[in-house]
């Protein structure tokens, strides 16, 4: 999805180089369908050497 999103590509240019995403650091995209039919779009970004993990639960 990010590779084909022109807005995202434009935003990358304004980010500091160390925070730009490339093929090696692109988040994994997942979609979760809830029992009521709503869908949640999850971006999973797992940088190597991360000092913490954040888990969100509703």
C-alpha positions as CSV (number, residue, x, y, z in Angstrom):
1,X,0.0,0.0,0.0
2,X,2.8,2.5,0.9
3,X,4.7,1.8,-2.3
4,X,1.6,2.8,-4.4
5,X,0.5,5.8,-2.3
6,X,1.7,9.1,-3.9
7,X,0.9,11.2,-0.8
8,X,3.0,9.0,1.4
9,X,5.9,9.2,-1.2
10,X,5.6,13.0,-1.1
11,X,5.7,13.1,2.8
12,X,8.8,11.0,2.8
13,X,10.8,13.8,1.2
14,X,10.1,16.1,4.2
15,X,11.1,13.6,6.9
16,X,14.6,13.5,8.2
17,X,16.6,10.9,6.3
18,X,16.9,8.6,9.3
19,X,13.0,8.4,9.6
20,X,12.2,7.8,6.0
21,X,10.9,4.4,5.0
22,X,12.4,2.3,2.3
23,X,12.0,-1.3,1.2
24,X,14.0,-2.5,4.2
25,X,12.1,-0.5,6.8
26,X,8.6,-0.6,5.4
27,X,5.9,-1.5,8.0
28,X,3.9,-4.7,7.5
29,X,0.3,-3.9,6.8
30,X,-2.5,-6.1,8.3
31,X,-6.2,-5.8,8.3
32,X,-8.4,-7.1,11.1
33,X,-12.1,-7.6,10.7
34,X,-14.1,-7.3,13.9
35,X,-17.2,-9.3,14.7
36,X,-19.4,-6.3,13.9
37,X,-17.9,-6.0,10.4
38,X,-15.7,-3.0,11.0
39,X,-12.1,-3.3,9.7
40,X,-9.0,-2.1,11.4
41,X,-5.9,-1.3,9.4
42,X,-2.7,-2.1,11.4
43,X,0.8,-1.0,10.5
44,X,3.3,-3.1,12.2
45,X,6.7,-1.5,12.3
46,X,9.4,-3.7,13.9
47,X,12.8,-2.0,13.7
48,X,15.7,-4.1,14.7
49,X,17.1,-3.3,18.1
50,X,13.9,-1.6,19.3
51,X,14.0,-0.8,23.0
52,X,10.3,-1.3,23.6
53,X,7.2,-3.0,22.2
54,X,3.8,-1.3,22.3
55,X,0.7,-3.3,22.2
56,X,-2.7,-1.7,21.8
57,X,-5.9,-3.4,22.9
58,X,-9.4,-2.2,22.7
